[in-house]
Amino acid sequence: MWSRGGEALLRYLRDPIWQFIGVVVAIATLFAMIVRANPALVQRWWQAGLLGAVALIALVALVQFWRPITRGFRWVSHRAKGIYLRMLWQLVVRPARDHLGLMVLPDAGGVPQKPTGVYDRRRDKEPEPIDLSGATMKLPEELGGVELVRIPAGEFSMGGWLQQVVFVDTCYISKYPITNAQYKYFIEDEGHPSPADWTGGRNYPAWKADHPVVAVSWHDARAYCAWLSRKTGFAFRLPTEAEWEKAAQGPDRRTYPWGDSWNKYHCACAEREDSDTVHVGRDSPEGDSRFGVSDMAGNVWEWTSSLLKDLPYDPSDGREDPKAQGDRVLRGGSFKDGREQVSCAHRIHNQPEATGEEIGFRIAVSPE
């Protein structure tokens, strides 16, 4: 039976039309499996072309070796054939189906639906809810009304391809990047120089009140934190690189704050053709992390307190010394960047004096 079926399939594969269909199916399947494993991998045309060539080679090899494969199946037990077909379904067919969007959600009543960006196709069920009772705080309106979200203490997996388990103490991190309106309280109270993109000396563009403040250096961001500390009595600061990444990816290691599947409509980025910063929270709650922190992907690069050093992260190696000389790490990507740069694990660095139209910051504080 298997031999006759193999002969019939071989006749189909010799037909040019079926060969073309097979090439398309093989390429689509390979793409589905790779993107399902790492959504940030396939981004450039040459990467797509390389994967397509690999898929074509795989198809040719399958055609060449189909006859001995089918002959071997004649001597395989019926139970083993069933196991093989189930493996084929789990590893090839179902990933391809899910990637193309024909997925049955748990509450869909058996009706195929397009998966949303929030639903994580790499998990069989929704993650367990996090207890966030009493997990927010807000500064007085005279200090800008900055909202902060509690990030609970615990371990998480930090890094991209090379991962490490890092323990982070409880901290609060601002729900959004600091905005122009919030930064102006500091400018007016301290007489600190205003960002270069503000007009008329100390006035930001009227339509950008709730946009992230940009063109601020690492030193400017730390001066803002020092001002807040004097006003409140709490030791406000920039988040460490580890705190930032944990707040972005949540406790279950996500590629993006909202999940593992790329969705350009969950952040301000180049693929969405955003040409400037956008108001904070535009893509909330769809683009939020599991802790409820917004704008962690795209909009503006955000300063961290951490000195540029190789991973693994070690807070005791001098990288958190504010007096140390060298570049500081920025996280999050900006409206100018694509899916790889806005992923949770991506990091860049710049001189602490650097400013730019895509560089901003958010703040953090440790509970007393």
Stockholm file with secondary structure:
# STOCKHOLM 1.0

chainA/1-368         MWSRGGEALLRYLRDPIWQFIGVVVAIATLFAMIVRANPALVQRWWQAGLLGAVALIALVALVQFWRPITRGFRWVSHRAKGIYLRMLWQLVVRPARDHLGLMVLPDAGGVPQKPTGVYDRRRDKEPEPIDLSGATMKLPEELGGVELVRIPAGEFSMGGWLQQVVFVDTCYISKYPITNAQYKYFIEDEGHPSPADWTGGRNYPAWKADHPVVAVSWHDARAYCAWLSRKTGFAFRLPTEAEWEKAAQGPDRRTYPWGDSWNKYHCACAEREDSDTVHVGRDSPEGDSRFGVSDMAGNVWEWTSSLLKDLPYDPSDGREDPKAQGDRVLRGGSFKDGREQVSCAHRIHNQPEATGEEIGFRIAVSPE
#=GR chainA/1-368 SS CHHHHHHHHHHHHHSHHHHHHHHHHHHHHHHHHHHHHCTTSCCSHHHHHHHHHHHHHHHHHHHHTHHHHHHHHTTSCHHHHHHHHHHHIIIIIHHHHHHTTCBCCTTSTTCCBCCCSSSCTTSSSCCCCCCCTTCEEECCGGGTCCEEEEECCEEEEESSSSCEEEEECCEEEESSCCBHHHHHHHHHHHCCCCCTTCBTTTBCCGGGTTSBCCSCCHHHHHHHHHHHHHHHSSCCBCCCHHHHHHHHHCTTCCSBTTBSSCCGGGSBCGGGTCCSCCCTTTTTTTTCCTTCCCCCSBSSEEEEEEECCCSSCCTTTTTTCTTCCSCEEEESCCTTCCTTTTSTTCEEEECTTCCCTTEECCCEECCC
#=GC SS_cons         CHHHHHHHHHHHHHSHHHHHHHHHHHHHHHHHHHHHHCTTSCCSHHHHHHHHHHHHHHHHHHHHTHHHHHHHHTTSCHHHHHHHHHHHIIIIIHHHHHHTTCBCCTTSTTCCBCCCSSSCTTSSSCCCCCCCTTCEEECCGGGTCCEEEEECCEEEEESSSSCEEEEECCEEEESSCCBHHHHHHHHHHHCCCCCTTCBTTTBCCGGGTTSBCCSCCHHHHHHHHHHHHHHHSSCCBCCCHHHHHHHHHCTTCCSBTTBSSCCGGGSBCGGGTCCSCCCTTTTTTTTCCTTCCCCCSBSSEEEEEEECCCSSCCTTTTTTCTTCCSCEEEESCCTTCCTTTTSTTCEEEECTTCCCTTEECCCEECCC
//
